Amino acid sequence: MLSLSSPKATPGHEIIRIAEELNADLIVLGTHGYTGWKRLTLGSVAEFVVRHAPCPVFTVKQREINEPLYRKKLAIKSI
């Protein structure tokens, strides 16, 4: 059973602690993809985990509300 190490523990520290405790091979995290001012003021749990994790971290950006699940990219060659 996993439990928080402290009521004041930050999410990033807890994710890393649990990954170490479980000897995790990979951490998968969602991210809002904030940049600039929002990222500076809100911080980034994902960025903290990427920098301090004991194993590889795979981040997945949240998709926009009306964004399709995939985007087709067409290669157009000029003649």
PDB file with SEQRES, HELIX, SHEET and CRYST1 records, atoms N, CA, C and O in Angstrom:
SEQRES   1 A   79  MET LEU SER LEU SER SER PRO LYS ALA THR PRO GLY HIS          
SEQRES   2 A   79  GLU ILE ILE ARG ILE ALA GLU GLU LEU ASN ALA ASP LEU          
SEQRES   3 A   79  ILE VAL LEU GLY THR HIS GLY TYR THR GLY TRP LYS ARG          
SEQRES   4 A   79  LEU THR LEU GLY SER VAL ALA GLU PHE VAL VAL ARG HIS          
SEQRES   5 A   79  ALA PRO CYS PRO VAL PHE THR VAL LYS GLN ARG GLU ILE          
SEQRES   6 A   79  ASN GLU PRO LEU TYR ARG LYS LYS LEU ALA ILE LYS SER          
SEQRES   7 A   79  ILE                                                          
HELIX    1 AA1 PRO A   11  LEU A   22  1                                  12    
HELIX    2 AA2 GLY A   36  LEU A   42  1                                   7    
HELIX    3 AA3 VAL A   45  HIS A   52  1                                   8    
SHEET    1 AA1 2 ILE A  27  THR A  31  0                                        
SHEET    2 AA1 2 VAL A  57  LYS A  61  1                                        
CRYST1    1.000    1.000    1.000  90.00  90.00  90.00 P 1           1          
ATOM      1  N   MET A   1       0.835  -1.181   0.000  1.00  0.00           N  
ATOM      2  CA  MET A   1       0.000   0.000   0.000  1.00  0.00           C  
ATOM      3  C   MET A   1       0.882   1.248   0.000  1.00  0.00           C  
ATOM      4  O   MET A   1       1.808   1.360   0.803  1.00  0.00           O  
ATOM      5  N   LEU A   2       0.593   2.173  -0.895  1.00  0.00           N  
ATOM      6  CA  LEU A   2       1.346   3.416  -0.972  1.00  0.00           C  
ATOM      7  C   LEU A   2       0.670   4.466  -0.118  1.00  0.00           C  
ATOM      8  O   LEU A   2      -0.557   4.555  -0.069  1.00  0.00           O  
ATOM      9  N   SER A   3       1.485   5.261   0.555  1.00  0.00           N  
ATOM     10  CA  SER A   3       0.925   6.348   1.342  1.00  0.00           C  
ATOM     11  C   SER A   3       1.836   7.558   1.234  1.00  0.00           C  
ATOM     12  O   SER A   3       3.018   7.435   0.914  1.00  0.00           O  
ATOM     13  N   LEU A   4       1.277   8.719   1.502  1.00  0.00           N  
ATOM     14  CA  LEU A   4       2.055   9.944   1.465  1.00  0.00           C  
ATOM     15  C   LEU A   4       3.045   9.948   2.619  1.00  0.00           C  
ATOM     16  O   LEU A   4       2.720   9.543   3.735  1.00  0.00           O  
ATOM     17  N   SER A   5       4.267  10.417   2.334  1.00  0.00           N  
ATOM     18  CA  SER A   5       5.288  10.446   3.379  1.00  0.00           C  
ATOM     19  C   SER A   5       5.027  11.563   4.377  1.00  0.00           C  
ATOM     20  O   SER A   5       5.435  11.479   5.536  1.00  0.00           O  
ATOM     21  N   SER A   6       4.345  12.610   3.922  1.00  0.00           N  
ATOM     22  CA  SER A   6       4.067  13.754   4.783  1.00  0.00           C  
ATOM     23  C   SER A   6       2.893  14.527   4.205  1.00  0.00           C  
ATOM     24  O   SER A   6       2.764  14.623   2.984  1.00  0.00           O  
ATOM     25  N   PRO A   7       2.040  15.078   5.049  1.00  0.00           N  
ATOM     26  CA  PRO A   7       0.926  15.876   4.522  1.00  0.00           C  
ATOM     27  C   PRO A   7       1.403  17.087   3.725  1.00  0.00           C  
ATOM     28  O   PRO A   7       0.668  17.606   2.883  1.00  0.00           O  
ATOM     29  N   LYS A   8       2.638  17.543   3.987  1.00  0.00           N  
ATOM     30  CA  LYS A   8       3.168  18.717   3.301  1.00  0.00           C  
ATOM     31  C   LYS A   8       4.040  18.352   2.100  1.00  0.00           C  
ATOM     32  O   LYS A   8       4.604  19.240   1.461  1.00  0.00           O  
ATOM     33  N   ALA A   9       4.157  17.077   1.786  1.00  0.00           N  
ATOM     34  CA  ALA A   9       5.002  16.648   0.668  1.00  0.00           C  
ATOM     35  C   ALA A   9       4.449  17.182  -0.650  1.00  0.00           C  
ATOM     36  O   ALA A   9       3.235  17.226  -0.850  1.00  0.00           O  
ATOM     37  N   THR A  10       5.346  17.585  -1.543  1.00  0.00           N  
ATOM     38  CA  THR A  10       4.923  18.090  -2.846  1.00  0.00           C  
ATOM     39  C   THR A  10       4.668  16.918  -3.792  1.00  0.00           C  
ATOM     40  O   THR A  10       5.260  15.851  -3.624  1.00  0.00           O  
ATOM     41  N   PRO A  11       3.800  17.100  -4.777  1.00  0.00           N  
ATOM     42  CA  PRO A  11       3.518  16.010  -5.717  1.00  0.00           C  
ATOM     43  C   PRO A  11       4.776  15.480  -6.410  1.00  0.00           C  
ATOM     44  O   PRO A  11       4.940  14.269  -6.554  1.00  0.00           O  
ATOM     45  N   GLY A  12       5.654  16.376  -6.835  1.00  0.00           N  
ATOM     46  CA  GLY A  12       6.876  15.940  -7.512  1.00  0.00           C  
ATOM     47  C   GLY A  12       7.740  15.052  -6.637  1.00  0.00           C  
ATOM     48  O   GLY A  12       8.215  14.008  -7.083  1.00  0.00           O  
ATOM     49  N   HIS A  13       7.946  15.464  -5.390  1.00  0.00           N  
ATOM     50  CA  HIS A  13       8.747  14.661  -4.463  1.00  0.00           C  
ATOM     51  C   HIS A  13       8.093  13.306  -4.195  1.00  0.00           C  
ATOM     52  O   HIS A  13       8.782  12.291  -4.100  1.00  0.00           O  
ATOM     53  N   GLU A  14       6.784  13.290  -4.075  1.00  0.00           N  
ATOM     54  CA  GLU A  14       6.078  12.035  -3.813  1.00  0.00           C  
ATOM     55  C   GLU A  14       6.171  11.080  -5.006  1.00  0.00           C  
ATOM     56  O   GLU A  14       6.365   9.878  -4.827  1.00  0.00           O  
ATOM     57  N   ILE A  15       6.034  11.614  -6.221  1.00  0.00           N  
ATOM     58  CA  ILE A  15       6.142  10.770  -7.415  1.00  0.00           C  
ATOM     59  C   ILE A  15       7.527  10.135  -7.460  1.00  0.00           C  
ATOM     60  O   ILE A  15       7.653   8.943  -7.741  1.00  0.00           O  
ATOM     61  N   ILE A  16       8.553  10.913  -7.189  1.00  0.00           N  
ATOM     62  CA  ILE A  16       9.918  10.390  -7.207  1.00  0.00           C  
ATOM     63  C   ILE A  16      10.131   9.368  -6.093  1.00  0.00           C  
ATOM     64  O   ILE A  16      10.740   8.320  -6.312  1.00  0.00           O  
ATOM     65  N   ARG A  17       9.634   9.673  -4.910  1.00  0.00           N  
ATOM     66  CA  ARG A  17       9.797   8.739  -3.786  1.00  0.00           C  
ATOM     67  C   ARG A  17       9.139   7.400  -4.082  1.00  0.00           C  
ATOM     68  O   ARG A  17       9.717   6.344  -3.827  1.00  0.00           O  
ATOM     69  N   ILE A  18       7.922   7.451  -4.623  1.00  0.00           N  
ATOM     70  CA  ILE A  18       7.193   6.212  -4.917  1.00  0.00           C  
ATOM     71  C   ILE A  18       7.862   5.448  -6.057  1.00  0.00           C  
ATOM     72  O   ILE A  18       7.920   4.219  -6.021  1.00  0.00           O  
ATOM     73  N   ALA A  19       8.371   6.159  -7.072  1.00  0.00           N  
ATOM     74  CA  ALA A  19       9.086   5.499  -8.162  1.00  0.00           C  
ATOM     75  C   ALA A  19      10.314   4.765  -7.624  1.00  0.00           C  
ATOM     76  O   ALA A  19      10.609   3.647  -8.046  1.00  0.00           O  
ATOM     77  N   GLU A  20      11.025   5.399  -6.690  1.00  0.00           N  
ATOM     78  CA  GLU A  20      12.183   4.741  -6.076  1.00  0.00           C  
ATOM     79  C   GLU A  20      11.749   3.544  -5.245  1.00  0.00           C  
ATOM     80  O   GLU A  20      12.372   2.485  -5.302  1.00  0.00           O  
ATOM     81  N   GLU A  21      10.684   3.711  -4.474  1.00  0.00           N  
ATOM     82  CA  GLU A  21      10.177   2.642  -3.613  1.00  0.00           C  
ATOM     83  C   GLU A  21       9.761   1.417  -4.432  1.00  0.00           C  
ATOM     84  O   GLU A  21       9.990   0.280  -4.020  1.00  0.00           O  
ATOM     85  N   LEU A  22       9.150   1.659  -5.591  1.00  0.00           N  
ATOM     86  CA  LEU A  22       8.680   0.567  -6.450  1.00  0.00           C  
ATOM     87  C   LEU A  22       9.735   0.095  -7.443  1.00  0.00           C  
ATOM     88  O   LEU A  22       9.511  -0.855  -8.194  1.00  0.00           O  
ATOM     89  N   ASN A  23      10.888   0.765  -7.442  1.00  0.00           N  
ATOM     90  CA  ASN A  23      11.931   0.467  -8.418  1.00  0.00           C  
ATOM     91  C   ASN A  23      11.342   0.539  -9.836  1.00  0.00           C  
ATOM     92  O   ASN A  23      11.518  -0.376 -10.640  1.00  0.00           O  
ATOM     93  N   ALA A  24      10.649   1.633 -10.122  1.00  0.00           N  
ATOM     94  CA  ALA A  24       9.930   1.816 -11.388  1.00  0.00           C  
ATOM     95  C   ALA A  24      10.884   1.843 -12.578  1.00  0.00           C  
ATOM     96  O   ALA A  24      12.004   2.345 -12.481  1.00  0.00           O  
ATOM     97  N   ASP A  25      10.425   1.299 -13.696  1.00  0.00           N  
ATOM     98  CA  ASP A  25      11.189   1.324 -14.940  1.00  0.00           C  
ATOM     99  C   ASP A  25      10.864   2.564 -15.756  1.00  0.00           C  
ATOM    100  O   ASP A  25      11.687   3.014 -16.554  1.00  0.00           O  
ATOM    101  N   LEU A  26       9.667   3.125 -15.566  1.00  0.00           N  
ATOM    102  CA  LEU A  26       9.208   4.263 -16.354  1.00  0.00           C  
ATOM    103  C   LEU A  26       8.121   5.003 -15.584  1.00  0.00           C  
ATOM    104  O   LEU A  26       7.293   4.390 -14.910  1.00  0.00           O  
ATOM    105  N   ILE A  27       8.135   6.333 -15.694  1.00  0.00           N  
ATOM    106  CA  ILE A  27       7.067   7.168 -15.131  1.00  0.00           C  
ATOM    107  C   ILE A  27       6.366   7.834 -16.310  1.00  0.00           C  
ATOM    108  O   ILE A  27       7.025   8.397 -17.184  1.00  0.00           O  
ATOM    109  N   VAL A  28       5.040   7.777 -16.341  1.00  0.00           N  
ATOM    110  CA  VAL A  28       4.257   8.444 -17.377  1.00  0.00           C  
ATOM    111  C   VAL A  28       3.451   9.547 -16.712  1.00  0.00           C  
ATOM    112  O   VAL A  28       2.691   9.293 -15.777  1.00  0.00           O  
ATOM    113  N   LEU A  29       3.621  10.777 -17.199  1.00  0.00           N  
ATOM    114  CA  LEU A  29       2.946  11.928 -16.605  1.00  0.00           C  
ATOM    115  C   LEU A  29       2.218  12.740 -17.662  1.00  0.00           C  
ATOM    116  O   LEU A  29       2.719  12.916 -18.773  1.00  0.00           O  
ATOM    117  N   GLY A  30       1.055  13.226 -17.322  1.00  0.00           N  
ATOM    118  CA  GLY A  30       0.361  14.173 -18.172  1.00  0.00           C  
ATOM    119  C   GLY A  30       0.874  15.569 -17.880  1.00  0.00           C  
ATOM    120  O   GLY A  30       1.307  15.851 -16.763  1.00  0.00           O  
ATOM    121  N   THR A  31       0.828  16.440 -18.869  1.00  0.00           N  
ATOM    122  CA  THR A  31       1.259  17.812 -18.679  1.00  0.00           C  
ATOM    123  C   THR A  31       0.306  18.740 -19.405  1.00  0.00           C  
ATOM    124  O   THR A  31      -0.264  18.378 -20.434  1.00  0.00           O  
ATOM    125  N   HIS A  32       0.132  19.936 -18.867  1.00  0.00           N  
ATOM    126  CA  HIS A  32      -0.723  20.929 -19.514  1.00  0.00           C  
ATOM    127  C   HIS A  32       0.001  21.637 -20.634  1.00  0.00           C  
ATOM    128  O   HIS A  32      -0.628  22.245 -21.500  1.00  0.00           O  
ATOM    129  N   GLY A  33       1.317  21.565 -20.624  1.00  0.00           N  
ATOM    130  CA  GLY A  33       2.099  22.205 -21.681  1.00  0.00           C  
ATOM    131  C   GLY A  33       2.192  23.703 -21.538  1.00  0.00           C  
ATOM    132  O   GLY A  33       2.328  24.414 -22.534  1.00  0.00           O  
ATOM    133  N   TYR A  34       2.120  24.201 -20.296  1.00  0.00           N  
ATOM    134  CA  TYR A  34       2.246  25.640 -20.088  1.00  0.00           C  
ATOM    135  C   TYR A  34       3.641  26.108 -20.488  1.00  0.00           C  
ATOM    136  O   TYR A  34       4.627  25.388 -20.328  1.00  0.00           O  
ATOM    137  N   THR A  35       3.699  27.322 -21.010  1.00  0.00           N  
ATOM    138  CA  THR A  35       4.980  27.924 -21.343  1.00  0.00           C  
ATOM    139  C   THR A  35       5.001  29.343 -20.788  1.00  0.00           C  
ATOM    140  O   THR A  35       3.976  29.873 -20.359  1.00  0.00           O  
ATOM    141  N   GLY A  36       6.162  29.934 -20.806  1.00  0.00           N  
ATOM    142  CA  GLY A  36       6.291  31.339 -20.424  1.00  0.00           C  
ATOM    143  C   GLY A  36       5.849  31.640 -19.008  1.00  0.00           C  
ATOM    144  O   GLY A  36       6.202  30.934 -18.064  1.00  0.00           O  
ATOM    145  N   TRP A  37       5.071  32.700 -18.878  1.00  0.00           N  
ATOM    146  CA  TRP A  37       4.675  33.206 -17.564  1.00  0.00           C  
ATOM    147  C   TRP A  37       3.887  32.185 -16.748  1.00  0.00           C  
ATOM    148  O   TRP A  37       4.121  32.039 -15.548  1.00  0.00           O  
ATOM    149  N   LYS A  38       2.955  31.478 -17.387  1.00  0.00           N  
ATOM    150  CA  LYS A  38       2.152  30.494 -16.653  1.00  0.00           C  
ATOM    151  C   LYS A  38       3.043  29.422 -16.030  1.00  0.00           C  
ATOM    152  O   LYS A  38       2.838  29.020 -14.884  1.00  0.00           O  
ATOM    153  N   ARG A  39       4.031  28.965 -16.794  1.00  0.00           N  
ATOM    154  CA  ARG A  39       4.912  27.920 -16.285  1.00  0.00           C  
ATOM    155  C   ARG A  39       5.746  28.441 -15.120  1.00  0.00           C  
ATOM    156  O   ARG A  39       5.963  27.732 -14.138  1.00  0.00           O  
ATOM    157  N   LEU A  40       6.210  29.679 -15.234  1.00  0.00           N  
ATOM    158  CA  LEU A  40       7.024  30.252 -14.161  1.00  0.00           C  
ATOM    159  C   LEU A  40       6.221  30.456 -12.884  1.00  0.00           C  
ATOM    160  O   LEU A  40       6.726  30.233 -11.784  1.00  0.00           O  
ATOM    161  N   THR A  41       4.971  30.880 -13.031  1.00  0.00           N  
ATOM    162  CA  THR A  41       4.174  31.179 -11.843  1.00  0.00           C  
ATOM    163  C   THR A  41       3.514  29.933 -11.252  1.00  0.00           C  
ATOM    164  O   THR A  41       3.353  29.836 -10.035  1.00  0.00           O  
ATOM    165  N   LEU A  42       3.135  28.992 -12.093  1.00  0.00           N  
ATOM    166  CA  LEU A  42       2.473  27.788 -11.597  1.00  0.00           C  
ATOM    167  C   LEU A  42       3.450  26.666 -11.271  1.00  0.00           C  
ATOM    168  O   LEU A  42       3.102  25.743 -10.534  1.00  0.00           O  
ATOM    169  N   GLY A  43       4.666  26.729 -11.806  1.00  0.00           N  
ATOM    170  CA  GLY A  43       5.616  25.647 -11.611  1.00  0.00           C  
ATOM    171  C   GLY A  43       5.243  24.480 -12.503  1.00  0.00           C  
ATOM    172  O   GLY A  43       4.250  24.527 -13.229  1.00  0.00           O  
ATOM    173  N   SER A  44       6.033  23.459 -12.443  1.00  0.00           N  
ATOM    174  CA  SER A  44       5.749  22.304 -13.277  1.00  0.00           C  
ATOM    175  C   SER A  44       6.178  21.037 -12.556  1.00  0.00           C  
ATOM    176  O   SER A  44       7.369  20.782 -12.380  1.00  0.00           O  
ATOM    177  N   VAL A  45       5.199  20.250 -12.144  1.00  0.00           N  
ATOM    178  CA  VAL A  45       5.490  18.972 -11.497  1.00  0.00           C  
ATOM    179  C   VAL A  45       6.214  18.076 -12.495  1.00  0.00           C  
ATOM    180  O   VAL A  45       7.195  17.418 -12.149  1.00  0.00           O  
ATOM    181  N   ALA A  46       5.728  18.054 -13.732  1.00  0.00           N  
ATOM    182  CA  ALA A  46       6.336  17.194 -14.750  1.00  0.00           C  
ATOM    183  C   ALA A  46       7.809  17.556 -14.958  1.00  0.00           C  
ATOM    184  O   ALA A  46       8.658  16.670 -15.046  1.00  0.00           O  
ATOM    185  N   GLU A  47       8.110  18.844 -15.035  1.00  0.00           N  
ATOM    186  CA  GLU A  47       9.501  19.263 -15.241  1.00  0.00           C  
ATOM    187  C   GLU A  47      10.367  18.834 -14.060  1.00  0.00           C  
ATOM    188  O   GLU A  47      11.487  18.363 -14.254  1.00  0.00           O  
ATOM    189  N   PHE A  48       9.863  18.990 -12.850  1.00  0.00           N  
ATOM    190  CA  PHE A  48      10.606  18.583 -11.662  1.00  0.00           C  
ATOM    191  C   PHE A  48      10.892  17.084 -11.704  1.00  0.00           C  
ATOM    192  O   PHE A  48      12.013  16.649 -11.440  1.00  0.00           O  
ATOM    193  N   VAL A  49       9.873  16.304 -12.037  1.00  0.00           N  
ATOM    194  CA  VAL A  49      10.031  14.850 -12.076  1.00  0.00           C  
ATOM    195  C   VAL A  49      11.025  14.452 -13.169  1.00  0.00           C  
ATOM    196  O   VAL A  49      11.881  13.597 -12.944  1.00  0.00           O  
ATOM    197  N   VAL A  50      10.917  15.067 -14.350  1.00  0.00           N  
ATOM    198  CA  VAL A  50      11.848  14.756 -15.438  1.00  0.00           C  
ATOM    199  C   VAL A  50      13.292  14.993 -14.987  1.00  0.00           C  
ATOM    200  O   VAL A  50      14.184  14.206 -15.302  1.00  0.00           O  
ATOM    201  N   ARG A  51      13.511  16.062 -14.261  1.00  0.00           N  
ATOM    202  CA  ARG A  51      14.878  16.419 -13.831  1.00  0.00           C  
ATOM    203  C   ARG A  51      15.407  15.561 -12.686  1.00  0.00           C  
ATOM    204  O   ARG A  51      16.620  15.402 -12.555  1.00  0.00           O  
ATOM    205  N   HIS A  52      14.535  15.011 -11.863  1.00  0.00           N  
ATOM    206  CA  HIS A  52      14.991  14.322 -10.652  1.00  0.00           C  
ATOM    207  C   HIS A  52      14.650  12.836 -10.570  1.00  0.00           C  
ATOM    208  O   HIS A  52      15.058  12.172  -9.618  1.00  0.00           O  
ATOM    209  N   ALA A  53      13.932  12.312 -11.516  1.00  0.00           N  
ATOM    210  CA  ALA A  53      13.472  10.921 -11.449  1.00  0.00           C  
ATOM    211  C   ALA A  53      14.627   9.925 -11.567  1.00  0.00           C  
ATOM    212  O   ALA A  53      15.626  10.198 -12.232  1.00  0.00           O  
ATOM    213  N   PRO A  54      14.483   8.781 -10.923  1.00  0.00           N  
ATOM    214  CA  PRO A  54      15.517   7.743 -10.991  1.00  0.00           C  
ATOM    215  C   PRO A  54      15.397   6.855 -12.235  1.00  0.00           C  
ATOM    216  O   PRO A  54      16.182   5.925 -12.419  1.00  0.00           O  
ATOM    217  N   CYS A  55      14.410   7.150 -13.085  1.00  0.00           N  
ATOM    218  CA  CYS A  55      14.163   6.338 -14.274  1.00  0.00           C  
ATOM    219  C   CYS A  55      13.651   7.251 -15.392  1.00  0.00           C  
ATOM    220  O   CYS A  55      13.381   8.425 -15.142  1.00  0.00           O  
ATOM    221  N   PRO A  56      13.511   6.741 -16.610  1.00  0.00           N  
ATOM    222  CA  PRO A  56      12.978   7.575 -17.695  1.00  0.00           C  
ATOM    223  C   PRO A  56      11.559   8.061 -17.393  1.00  0.00           C  
ATOM    224  O   PRO A  56      10.789   7.400 -16.696  1.00  0.00           O  
ATOM    225  N   VAL A  57      11.241   9.235 -17.938  1.00  0.00           N  
ATOM    226  CA  VAL A  57       9.910   9.835 -17.754  1.00  0.00           C  
ATOM    227  C   VAL A  57       9.332  10.146 -19.127  1.00  0.00           C  
ATOM    228  O   VAL A  57       9.987  10.776 -19.957  1.00  0.00           O  
ATOM    229  N   PHE A  58       8.100   9.701 -19.362  1.00  0.00           N  
ATOM    230  CA  PHE A  58       7.393   9.946 -20.613  1.00  0.00           C  
ATOM    231  C   PHE A  58       6.281  10.938 -20.308  1.00  0.00           C  
ATOM    232  O   PHE A  58       5.391  10.639 -19.512  1.00  0.00           O  
ATOM    233  N   THR A  59       6.318  12.122 -20.932  1.00  0.00           N  
ATOM    234  CA  THR A  59       5.286  13.116 -20.686  1.00  0.00           C  
ATOM    235  C   THR A  59       4.332  13.176 -21.869  1.00  0.00           C  
ATOM    236  O   THR A  59       4.737  13.041 -23.024  1.00  0.00           O  
ATOM    237  N   VAL A  60       3.067  13.378 -21.560  1.00  0.00           N  
ATOM    238  CA  VAL A  60       2.012  13.433 -22.573  1.00  0.00           C  
ATOM    239  C   VAL A  60       1.280  14.752 -22.415  1.00  0.00           C  
ATOM    240  O   VAL A  60       0.722  15.037 -21.356  1.00  0.00           O  
ATOM    241  N   LYS A  61       1.282  15.562 -23.478  1.00  0.00           N  
ATOM    242  CA  LYS A  61       0.606  16.850 -23.428  1.00  0.00           C  
ATOM    243  C   LYS A  61      -0.910  16.661 -23.535  1.00  0.00           C  
ATOM    244  O   LYS A  61      -1.394  15.851 -24.326  1.00  0.00           O  
ATOM    245  N   GLN A  62      -1.638  17.415 -22.735  1.00  0.00           N  
ATOM    246  CA  GLN A  62      -3.099  17.390 -22.775  1.00  0.00           C  
ATOM    247  C   GLN A  62      -3.555  17.916 -24.127  1.00  0.00           C  
ATOM    248  O   GLN A  62      -3.059  18.939 -24.600  1.00  0.00           O  
ATOM    249  N   ARG A  63      -4.487  17.229 -24.739  1.00  0.00           N  
ATOM    250  CA  ARG A  63      -4.949  17.702 -26.045  1.00  0.00           C  
ATOM    251  C   ARG A  63      -6.048  18.740 -25.870  1.00  0.00           C  
ATOM    252  O   ARG A  63      -6.760  18.758 -24.866  1.00  0.00           O  
ATOM    253  N   GLU A  64      -6.166  19.599 -26.869  1.00  0.00           N  
ATOM    254  CA  GLU A  64      -7.182  20.645 -26.845  1.00  0.00           C  
ATOM    255  C   GLU A  64      -8.573  20.025 -26.947  1.00  0.00           C  
ATOM    256  O   GLU A  64      -8.708  18.900 -27.428  1.00  0.00           O  
ATOM    257  N   ILE A  65      -9.599  20.732 -26.506  1.00  0.00           N  
ATOM    258  CA  ILE A  65     -10.960  20.197 -26.454  1.00  0.00           C  
ATOM    259  C   ILE A  65     -11.428  19.672 -27.808  1.00  0.00           C  
ATOM    260  O   ILE A  65     -11.926  18.549 -27.887  1.00  0.00           O  
ATOM    261  N   ASN A  66     -11.281  20.452 -28.863  1.00  0.00           N  
ATOM    262  CA  ASN A  66     -11.771  20.022 -30.176  1.00  0.00           C  
ATOM    263  C   ASN A  66     -10.677  19.462 -31.086  1.00  0.00           C  
ATOM    264  O   ASN A  66     -10.900  19.272 -32.281  1.00  0.00           O  
ATOM    265  N   GLU A  67      -9.513  19.203 -30.528  1.00  0.00           N  
ATOM    266  CA  GLU A  67      -8.414  18.665 -31.318  1.00  0.00           C  
ATOM    267  C   GLU A  67      -8.671  17.185 -31.604  1.00  0.00           C  
ATOM    268  O   GLU A  67      -9.036  16.436 -30.697  1.00  0.00           O  
ATOM    269  N   PRO A  68      -8.483  16.758 -32.853  1.00  0.00           N  
ATOM    270  CA  PRO A  68      -8.696  15.336 -33.153  1.00  0.00           C  
ATOM    271  C   PRO A  68      -7.654  14.474 -32.442  1.00  0.00           C  
ATOM    272  O   PRO A  68      -6.602  14.972 -32.040  1.00  0.00           O  
ATOM    273  N   LEU A  69      -7.943  13.195 -32.288  1.00  0.00           N  
ATOM    274  CA  LEU A  69      -7.015  12.295 -31.625  1.00  0.00           C  
ATOM    275  C   LEU A  69      -5.720  12.138 -32.414  1.00  0.00           C  
ATOM    276  O   LEU A  69      -4.684  11.799 -31.843  1.00  0.00           O  
ATOM    277  N   TYR A  70      -5.771  12.374 -33.689  1.00  0.00           N  
ATOM    278  CA  TYR A  70      -4.565  12.330 -34.512  1.00  0.00           C  
ATOM    279  C   TYR A  70      -4.677  13.399 -35.577  1.00  0.00           C  
ATOM    280  O   TYR A  70      -5.770  13.873 -35.886  1.00  0.00           O  
ATOM    281  N   ARG A  71      -3.555  13.770 -36.130  1.00  0.00           N  
ATOM    282  CA  ARG A  71      -3.533  14.746 -37.204  1.00  0.00           C  
ATOM    283  C   ARG A  71      -2.817  14.138 -38.395  1.00  0.00           C  
ATOM    284  O   ARG A  71      -1.717  13.599 -38.270  1.00  0.00           O  
ATOM    285  N   LYS A  72      -3.446  14.230 -39.537  1.00  0.00           N  
ATOM    286  CA  LYS A  72      -2.796  13.749 -40.750  1.00  0.00           C  
ATOM    287  C   LYS A  72      -1.897  14.844 -41.275  1.00  0.00           C  
ATOM    288  O   LYS A  72      -2.307  15.998 -41.398  1.00  0.00           O  
ATOM    289  N   LYS A  73      -0.682  14.479 -41.581  1.00  0.00           N  
ATOM    290  CA  LYS A  73       0.239  15.414 -42.195  1.00  0.00           C  
ATOM    291  C   LYS A  73       0.476  14.931 -43.605  1.00  0.00           C  
ATOM    292  O   LYS A  73       0.920  13.803 -43.817  1.00  0.00           O  
ATOM    293  N   LEU A  74       0.183  15.777 -44.566  1.00  0.00           N  
ATOM    294  CA  LEU A  74       0.367  15.415 -45.947  1.00  0.00           C  
ATOM    295  C   LEU A  74       1.635  16.037 -46.483  1.00  0.00           C  
ATOM    296  O   LEU A  74       1.879  17.231 -46.314  1.00  0.00           O  
ATOM    297  N   ALA A  75       2.424  15.231 -47.118  1.00  0.00           N  
ATOM    298  CA  ALA A  75       3.644  15.747 -47.747  1.00  0.00           C  
ATOM    299  C   ALA A  75       3.291  16.146 -49.169  1.00  0.00           C  
ATOM    300  O   ALA A  75       2.806  15.323 -49.945  1.00  0.00           O  
ATOM    301  N   ILE A  76       3.528  17.383 -49.507  1.00  0.00           N  
ATOM    302  CA  ILE A  76       3.224  17.882 -50.854  1.00  0.00           C  
ATOM    303  C   ILE A  76       4.542  18.204 -51.538  1.00  0.00           C  
ATOM    304  O   ILE A  76       5.308  19.056 -51.088  1.00  0.00           O  
ATOM    305  N   LYS A  77       4.782  17.513 -52.622  1.00  0.00           N  
ATOM    306  CA  LYS A  77       6.007  17.760 -53.373  1.00  0.00           C  
ATOM    307  C   LYS A  77       5.735  18.770 -54.470  1.00  0.00           C  
ATOM    308  O   LYS A  77       4.728  18.697 -55.174  1.00  0.00           O  
ATOM    309  N   SER A  78       6.646  19.702 -54.600  1.00  0.00           N  
ATOM    310  CA  SER A  78       6.511  20.648 -55.705  1.00  0.00           C  
ATOM    311  C   SER A  78       7.227  20.067 -56.931  1.00  0.00           C  
ATOM    312  O   SER A  78       8.265  19.414 -56.819  1.00  0.00           O  
ATOM    313  N   ILE A  79       6.647  20.322 -58.080  1.00  0.00           N  
ATOM    314  CA  ILE A  79       7.216  19.769 -59.326  1.00  0.00           C  
ATOM    315  C   ILE A  79       8.149  20.771 -59.955  1.00  0.00           C  
ATOM    316  O   ILE A  79       8.728  20.500 -61.007  1.00  0.00           O  
TER     317      ILE A  79                                                      
END                                                                             
